[in-house]
């Protein structure tokens, strides 16, 4: 949640930059920072999903979690 709150703050910062007619390059740099923060969040969430939901499904003998995980990875790699 802390990570998402920081990202939310970054997005509000970009909005403020737009409202104040900041230099385009400065805005682009901030948008890249937001994108990087979201990517880091996705990596952490994906790792947690693997360690919990996927691992528990495999332990229960539910191999469909592997197929679901592969589909999720394909979506993320577009």
DAURHU-V675506 format. One record per residue. SS is DSSP state (~ for helix, > for strand, _ for the rest). PSI is psi in whole degrees, 0 to 359 (* if undefined). Layout:
BEGIN
SS_PSI ; SS_PSI
END
This chain:
BEGIN
__322 ; ~_318 ; ~_317 ; ~_323 ; ~_321 ; ~_318 ; ~_318 ; ~_318 ; ~_321 ; ~_318 ; ~_318 ; ~_325 ; ~_319 ; ~_318 ; ~_316 ; ~_320 ; ~_319 ; ~_317 ; ~_328 ; __11 ; __46 ; __162 ; __133 ; ~_317 ; ~_321 ; ~_320 ; ~_316 ; ~_319 ; ~_319 ; ~_322 ; ~_321 ; ~_322 ; ~_320 ; ~_315 ; ~_316 ; ~_318 ; ~_319 ; ~_320 ; ~_319 ; ~_320 ; ~_314 ; ~_318 ; ~_316 ; ~_318 ; ~_319 ; ~_317 ; ~_317 ; ~_318 ; ~_317 ; ~_317 ; ~_337 ; ~_282 ; ~_311 ; ~_313 ; ~_317 ; ~_321 ; ~_317 ; ~_317 ; ~_326 ; __353 ; __14 ; __91 ; __349 ; ~_338 ; ~_331 ; ~_316 ; ~_316 ; ~_319 ; ~_319 ; ~_317 ; ~_317 ; ~_315 ; ~_319 ; ~_319 ; ~_320 ; ~_336 ; __11 ; __*
END
